[in-house]
């Protein structure tokens, strides 16, 4: 008698059960930071991303407020700066906290960290910048290691000596040369200092001194998440499957539960201090350290975070209706102050599509009547050669964009080079005099119609 095989449906069911069994076995037996588990998590996140509608992100904010509300004072802000960029700090504080009248005893939710120690005055209050590089160098695990006298520590010593001797110009030159290397040393001690000095906060946000956080967008989305029970590591996820990490410039966020899990593992923290001596990317070090204790970057909310200045922020179809949490690259104090004037006073969430109206761009109805705008560039940087071609007239460039349908949301034509540049995103853009630009109004209107009203 021959063994009777099941039909295709039954065999498919058995295959799924076997697959799930193996995944479960791997999940239980492999270490938290296994690259195999990292691959499984990434593939699972991508699969759910295909199924889930982008507009679900907008509904997350527009529907009823979340079940886990919090106040601004229940959030810890960790701001990274450096000797060479310290002039950004007053502008950031003014831009980010301009709408709040703070009492003298307030401000304990802002922690300024850098590669040097100093104090500065802001609105009549003394603000301390803590030297986190020194904290890293003085950590017990680093003191005991044989690799502590690295080139990085040597350069830091030279910069510190120049600062102490009052040689400002020399110190600034050292800072420009070594500031990036020293940045990787700040991450772990900064988180640890925040945990020790502000252990009861619900959320911990680390940002650069040229990053602006849009609080209504961020807070409205965070109040749907439980900071006490959920191990949350949020940010703009980048990197390969082996180590997915939050881009530091866009800011990243840890929940109370994630911070507690990390600092309940002192051996892992000590390993991170030693690893920071030669790690290039401090934001990646955060991820590899968190992975060891079972905390992983959330892929779902990565597109809320933005690593660009407002005028060059790319609103693509997959995030058109999504909340916008951050801007980055505001290196000049004047840029930061201007963004603060525009966004700090808002009390409702901002979505990617909103930038067009916030910066006074014409309505879609007006663009229907006058589709060609002189002295504008709504594409910005384009590195895809398939989206760049030589076209003899601006009208042909516009027609080419419209012909591509969903592939093209904006176009720019350069009068001097005759180049037609297309993009699958929209930016408010700069204003180059020799360029003409516009939108694929039909496609943009279709995207906008899918967004909710508020």
N, C-alpha and C positions, 0 to 999 in steps of 0.2 A: 504494500500500500504506500502511495506517495504522500508526502506532507502537503497538505492543502495550504496554499498561500492566500492571504487576504486580498481584497480588492485595493485599488489605488487609494481610496479614501482612508481605509483602515491602515494601510502601510504609511500613509502620510501622517496619520495620528501617532503611530508608533515612533516615527522618525522625530516628531516634535517632542514627544515624551523623553526619548533618548537624549536629544539635544538639551532640553531643559535640565535633565538629570546631570549631564556633564557640566553644564554651566554652574549648577548649584554646587557640585563637587569642587570645581575650580574656585568658586567664590569663597567656599569655606576653607579650603586647604592652602591657597596661595596667600602671600603676604599682602598687606593693604596697598603697598606701592608697586605691585606686580604690573609689568607692561601688558600682560595678557588681559588683566582686569581693566586696565586703562583703555585698551582697544575695545573691549566689550561695552564699556560705559559710553565711549564716543559713538560707536555704531548704534547703540540703543537710542542715544539722544538724537542722532541724525534721523533715525526712523520715525521717532515721535515728532520731530520737527517737520517732516514731510506731511504727516497726518494732520497736525494741528494747524489751524488757520492763523495767519499773522494777525488778524483782527482780534483774536482772543486776548492778545496783550493789551489792546486798547480797552476792551471790556473789563479787564482786570482793574482798571483805574476808574472807569466811568460808572460802573455799577455801585452797589452799596459799599460803604467803607469797610475795610477789613476787620477781622475779629481780634487783631492784636495792635491796637493803637498805642502810640507813644508820643512823648514830647521831645522837643529839641534837646533838652538837657539830659535826656536818656540816651543820647548818641555821643560817642567819643570821636572827635576828629583828630587824626594824627597827620600833621602837615610836614612833609619833608622839604627842607631847604638846604642851602650850603653857603659857604663863605662868599662864593662868587655870585650868588643869586639872592642874597639876603635883602636887597632893595625891593624885591617882589612882595615880601611879607606884609608890610603895611597896606599895600594896594589890595592884596588878597583878603586881609581881615576887613578892610573897609568895604570891599565889594560883596563879600559873602555874608557879613553880619550887619550891613548898613541899616536894615529895617528894624532891628531889635534894639530897644533901650535896655541895656544890661546894667545890673547893679554892680557895685564895686566888688562884691564877693562872688559874682558869677564869672564864668569863663573857664571853670575847671573841666570843661569838656573839650577844650582845645589844647592839644599838646604839640608844640613846635620842636622839631628835632632836626639836627644837622651834623656837620662835620667839624663844628667848633661851638664853643659856649659863649653866650653873651646875653645881655638884657636890652630890650628896647621899649620905648614908650609908645603906647597906642591909646588915644582917647583918654589920657590921664591915668592909664593903668600900666603897670610894669609887666611886660611879656618876656618870659624866659625861653631862650633857645637852648636845648640840651644837646650836649656833644655825644652822639650815639656811636661814633667811631671809637672814641675813648672807651665807652662802655663795652664795646666788642673786644677791644684789645685787652681790657682788664678782666674779662670774664675768666673764671677759674679754668674752664676747659681750654681756652686759648693760651693762657699762661703756661699750662702744663704741656702743650703740644710743641713739637720740635720745629714746626713750620711757621711759627708766629712772626719771625723776622723776615717777612716777605718784602718785595720791592714796594708793594702797596703801603705797608706800615712805615717803610723808610720815607716815602714821599709825604705821607701824612705827618711824620715827625718834622720834616722840613717846613711844611706849611704852618704847622702849629707854632714852631719856633719863630717864623717870620711874623705871625700874628702877635705873639707875646712881645716881640721886639719893636712893635709898632711900624713894621715895614709893610705898609698897606699894599703898595704896588707889587712888591715881590710876592706877598701872600696871594694877591689876586692872580698873578701869573701861575703860581703853584696850583691854585684852585682850578683854573682853566685846564691845566695839564692833567690833574689827577682827580678832579671832582667826580667824574663818571665812575672811576674805579672805586672811589670811596663810597659811592652811593649803595653798592651791594652790601656793605657792612652795616648800614643803618636799619635795615628792615626788621630783623629778628629782635635786636635790643629795643627798638622803638615799640614793637608790639608788646614786649615784656614790660616795659616801663608803663605803657598804657594800662596793662592788666593789673599791675601793682598799684598804680595811683588811681585808677578808675575801674575797680573790679565789678561794680554793679551796673554798668551800662548795658543796654540791650543790644546795641549795634556799635561796631568799631569800623571806622572808615579811614583808610590810608590814602592820601592824595599828595601830589606834587604841589609846589608853590606856584605853578602856572596852570593849575587845574581849577575849574569853577564847577560847583555842584548845584544843580537845579533842584532845590529842596522839595517843592511841591510834587514834582514827578517822582523823586526818590522815595519820599515818605509815604505817598499814597500807595506805592507798589509794595514797600516793605511791610506796611501794616496788614498785609494779607499773609504774612509769613510769621511763624512762631520762633522768636529768637532764643527762647529758653530750651526748647526741645529739639529744634532742627539744626543739624550740623551744616550751616550754610556758609559757603565761600562764593561770593558773587563778583562778577566783573566781566570785562570784554575778553572772552576766552580765545587764546591763540596758542600756537605751538603744535607739534605733532602728537600722535596718539600716545607716545611714551610719557610725555609730561605736558598736559594741558594746563595753562596758567593764565591768570588775569593780567592783562597789560597794565603795568603800574601807572602809566601816564593818564589812563582813562579813569583811574581810581579803582580800588577794590574794597569789598566789605566782608566782614566776618561777624557772625552772630555770637551772642553770649555763649551759646552751647559749643560752638567751634573753638572759641578762645579758651574756654574751660577745658575742653578735651586736649588742646595743645599743651597748655601749661600744667596739666596733670601728668605730663610725660616729660620730666626733666632731662632724661637721657637723650631723648629726641631733640629737645631744645639745645642741649649742649653740643650735639653733633652738628646742628645748624650753625652755631657760632663758629665752629672750626671750619665748616664748609664755606662760610662767607669770606674767609681769608683769600680765596682764589676763585670764587664764583663771579662770573661776568654779569649775570642778570639777577639782581636782588629779587625781582618779582617772580622769577622762576624758582628761586630758592624757597620762597614762601610756599609755593605749590608742592615741591618735592618734600618739604618738611611736613606740611599738612597731610599729604598722602600717606605718610608713615603712620599717622594716627587715625586714618580712616576718614579724612575730610577731603572732599574733592570739589573742583570747580563746577558750578552749575552751568550747563550749556544753554538752558532755556532762556535765561535773561541776558545773555551776553550782548545782544544787539541793542539793549537799552543804553549801553555805555558808549561814549564817543571820544575819539582821540584827536579831534581837530578843532580849530577855531570856528566860531559860528558861520562866518562867510564862506568857508570852504567845506563845511559839513555836508556830506553826501547823503541825501535822502533818496534811498533806493526803494523799489517796489516792496521788498520784504520787510521794510521797517517804516513805511510811509505813515501808518496809523499807530505806530508803537510809541511809548513814552520815551522821552529824551532826558537822560540823567546828567550828562557831564559835557564839558568842553575842555580841551587841552591845547597847549601851545601858546598860552597867553603870556609870552615871555616879557613883554614890556609892561610896566606898571600902568601906563595909559590904556593899554588894551584891556587889562583886567578891570580897571575902573569903569570903562565904557560898558563892558559886559554886565558888571554889577548894576549900573544904572538901568540897563535894559531888562534884566531878569530877576534881580533880587527882590523887587517889589511885587512880583507876581504871587498870587495865592492859589492858583489852579495849575494842574499839571500841564507841561508843554510836550507836544508830540513833534516828531521829526518834520512832518508836513507844515507845522505852524511857523517855522523859521521864515518861510516865504512871506507871510503876512506881517510877522513881527518886524521884519526889516523893510516894510513898505513897498514890496514888489506889486506890480499890477495884477488885477484879478484875471481869472481865466477868461471871463467874458471880454475884457479889454484886450487880452492877447489874441483872442479870436479875430478881433477887428484889426489889430496891429501886431502881427506875429513876429516881426523882425525888430529887434532892439539894438540900436547902435551904441557902442561903448559899453557893452556888457559881455560877461562870460559866465554862462550858467552850467558849464561843464567842469571847469577847473582842470586839474591834472588828469591826464589820460595816458596810461602806459600800454594799452592794448592796441597794437598796430592795425588790427582788423577794423578798428573804429575810427581810423584816420585815413583820409584820402584827399587827393588834389581835385578840387572842384572849381570851375571857372566863375561861378556866381553864387551869391548868397541864397537866391531862390532855389537853386538846385540842391544846396546843402539842406535847406529846410525840407524839400521834397524827399530827399534821401532818408532823412530821419523819420518822416511820417510813413514812408514805405516800409520801414523796418518794424513798425508796430511796437510791440511790447519791449523789443530789444533796445529801443531808443526813447528816452524821456526828455533829453535836452540836446541841443546842437550849438556849435560855435563855428563861425567862419572867419578866418583871418584874411584881411584885405591885402596884406603885404605878401604872404606866402601862398595864398589861395588854398590853404588847407581847410578841409571840412572835418571837424572833430565832433564825434557823437558819443553819447554816454547813456548808460542804463540807470542813471541817477540825476538828481537836480541839486544844484548849489545856488545860493543867493549870488555868490561870486564877487570878484573884484571888478574894476571898471577900466579895462585897457581900451584906449581910444581907437585902435585900429581893428577892433573885433566887433562882429555882429553876432547876436545870440538870441535864442528863444527856446520854447518848449514844444514838445509834441502834445499840444493842448488836449486832443482827444483822449490820449492814453492817461495823462495826468488827471483829467477830469474823471475818468473811470476809476482810478485809484482813490481819489478824494471822495467819490460817492459811496465807497465802501466803509469809510470812516464814520464813527458816530458823531452825534451832535452834543455839544456841551456849552 
